[in-house]
Amino acid sequence: MTARRIAYQGEPGANSHIVCQQHHPDAEAVACASFEDVFAAVTGGDADLAMIPIDNSIAGRVADIHHFLPTSGLHIVGEHFLRIQFMVMGVPGTTLETVRTVHSHVHALGQCRKIIGQHGWTPIVSGDTAGAAREIAEAADVTSAAIAPPLAAEIYGLDILAADVEDEDHNTTRFVELSREPVRAPQGAGPVVTTFIFNVRNLPAALYKALGGFATNGVNMTKLESYMVGGEFTATQFLAEVDGHPDDPHVARALEELGFFTTETRVLGVYAADPFRAEQR
């Protein structure tokens, strides 16, 4: 799906910005301060698409996104995987030896513990990786550095002091594209992912029975996550993903059986699987 404007959370140079450039190079990337602002930009018509991180191979699911998705009214129309690369960067004249404090988002600091520990730097939490790079550029202090994606160094005129400093080389984030209008991938045109939410009935073994249809129909479920809704411990909502299209007979049968044991089932998106999935199998 093409876009004239695509919204993302963070400042210019963030990983979300990089994904926007990679997959929508002709669109205007719109930086937003929060995830709420990203959703509002699309629902309000200020942007055509949103690019949202949903999972990370080290940190797990991105907090809050799973709560926003079901109530946003938006639809998942695509997915992209980004190999995360973090660089230590500082203003010209900075060296690894002059650095005393290193600034970044809390997740980035947690994913780069080895180099921080090796040099004895004091980690300082910033709201955003690219925002940390901007702050370092503005401070012009050779005793401070930022951990941020390489695009941030280019945008804010910083020197890269060390490259690929993340602790794990499999560090990958999955992003989803969101649109106001549902755009379903065609059936039979390649691997497809279907994302949906459901609430199970308050019955013994309801979840077991609800999921049984996917097993008996040979549907591969790649994600199943639960979270509370409405602040109630007994009201649990599930977000699930399966390989296949809802119009595929085996997927259709599994979803039909799911309906017998749920109070709500709603498809959030039917979209082409990123080639990265096949590479991991």
Secondary structure, 3 states (H helix, E strand, C coil): CCCCEEEEECCCCCHHHHHHHHHCCCCEEEEECCHHHHHHHHHCCCCCEEEEEEEECCCEECCCHHHHHHHHCCEEEEEEEEECCCEEEECCCCCCCCCCEEEEEHHHHHCCHHHHHHHCCEEEEECCHHHHHHHHHHHCCCCEEEEECHHHHHHHCCEEEECCCCCCCCCEEEEEEEECCCCCCCCCCCCEEEEEEEEECCCCCHHHHHHHHHHHCCCCEEEEEEEEECCEEEEEEEEEEEECCCCCHHHHHHHHHHHCCEEEEEEEEEEECCHHHHHCC
